[in-house]
Amino acid sequence: MFIPVSIFIILFAAYAVLIEYYRKSWNAIPSFEFDESEIHSFSKKISVIVPVRNEEKNIVHLLNSLCHQTYPKNLYQIIIVDDHSTDSTWNLISNLHYEEMNLVCLQLADYSDNLKTNSYKKFAIETGINISNGDLIITTDADCEPQKDWLKTIVAFHEKTNAKFIAAPVKINSDNSFLSIFQTLDFITLQGITGASVFKKVHSMCNGANLCYEKKAFYEVNGFRDIDNIPSGDDMLLMHKIYKKYPNQVFFLKNKNAIVSTAPETNWKGFINQRVRWASKADKYNDKRIFWVLLLVYIMNVLFGALLIASFWNKMYLLILLILLILKTLIEYPFVKSAAIFFEQEKLMKYFPLLQPLHIIYTIVVGWLGKFGSYQWKGRKVVSGKL
């Protein structure tokens, strides 16, 4: 078995340039600061929309966090859209009452008679937007925990930038298990790329657990129309639609008070299903810039696998594999660490080199399944983009 070494050199050089570009771009993002005295003059109305399905273990904790926001209570509403939950989620939220917080609870089933869709989450969000009274739409997930200054920070950033779309940071709270450490480091990398790419406007990237966009902009781009047949992508696909109309008004908010935290998946099956769901929309991006980035990263990892296989015939390839693996780690480490410092998770970086081989395997498998496989999510099975 013969593999031209020149292919690895060219691809590896391109990959190294890309990662170094992300590192410099992440570090160049200015940390957003604002004057607390300005908050008293804010009058922006916010609608926080949370689509939920089978979240009986999480929803009350989220609502309690939202109730304790420092943003004026009369200026924001919480809209919970229950997406056909089969557990006690609806019973919980329909019986909750907050004296100061404006809480609206909807059942998607009341709006979806004879509905044919591949994306219930997009429909849930759009249903919430249609009945909302806010000028700004903020989305998060039921298993998330925002900090008390979350809404205040986002509004202050919007006031300063006049943003049409804001991608904000998301953090996984590691419980120090092997799986959670692996997830957290992987997610830190994704967040670093998100911040860097949005700041430099090289491609669209975000996470639906922490987004903000103007309701007017949502309607101007016709919401989820033309992407409503894709099960995932309520975040990045919408972001790109708004970016095409307002390329200079899409931002990443780099402020620790804007971080939303979430728990890691508790088992490998759930983790793989989550990542396959994310990967399933890779070839659906209208933003072809990120497609080529993803393709480069995937081919790089596949070639590592090819080197391992080739080493059974020629031990020289094993040496090349080890050298490139060390170089890959050295190139990625400074970038991931810089993002980890922002999320105050730099202590996990000691595991980063050890997890490199597993991450390569994971990337190959998830990328393949995202294109050709299927996954279970919230009790629904998705195969090749169809429910």
JODABEL-V190137 format. One record per run of one state. SS is the DSSP state (H for helix, E for strand, C for the rest). FROM is the first residue (numbers start at 0). LEN is the number of residues. If there is no record, write none. Layout:
<<SS & FROM & LEN> <SS & FROM & LEN>>
This chain:
<<C & 0 & 4> <H & 4 & 24> <C & 28 & 7> <H & 35 & 6> <C & 41 & 4> <E & 45 & 7> <C & 52 & 6> <H & 58 & 9> <C & 67 & 5> <H & 72 & 3> <E & 75 & 7> <C & 82 & 6> <H & 88 & 6> <C & 94 & 7> <E & 101 & 6> <H & 107 & 3> <C & 110 & 9> <H & 119 & 12> <C & 131 & 4> <E & 135 & 4> <C & 139 & 4> <E & 143 & 3> <C & 146 & 3> <H & 149 & 12> <C & 161 & 3> <E & 164 & 4> <C & 168 & 1> <E & 169 & 4> <C & 173 & 4> <H & 177 & 23> <C & 200 & 10> <E & 210 & 4> <H & 214 & 6> <C & 220 & 15> <H & 235 & 10> <C & 245 & 4> <E & 249 & 4> <C & 253 & 2> <H & 255 & 3> <C & 258 & 1> <E & 259 & 4> <C & 263 & 4> <H & 267 & 12> <C & 279 & 2> <H & 281 & 3> <C & 284 & 3> <H & 287 & 23> <C & 310 & 4> <H & 314 & 28> <C & 342 & 3> <H & 345 & 6> <C & 351 & 4> <H & 355 & 17> <C & 372 & 1> <E & 373 & 4> <C & 377 & 2> <E & 379 & 4> <C & 383 & 2> <E & 385 & 1> <C & 386 & 1>>
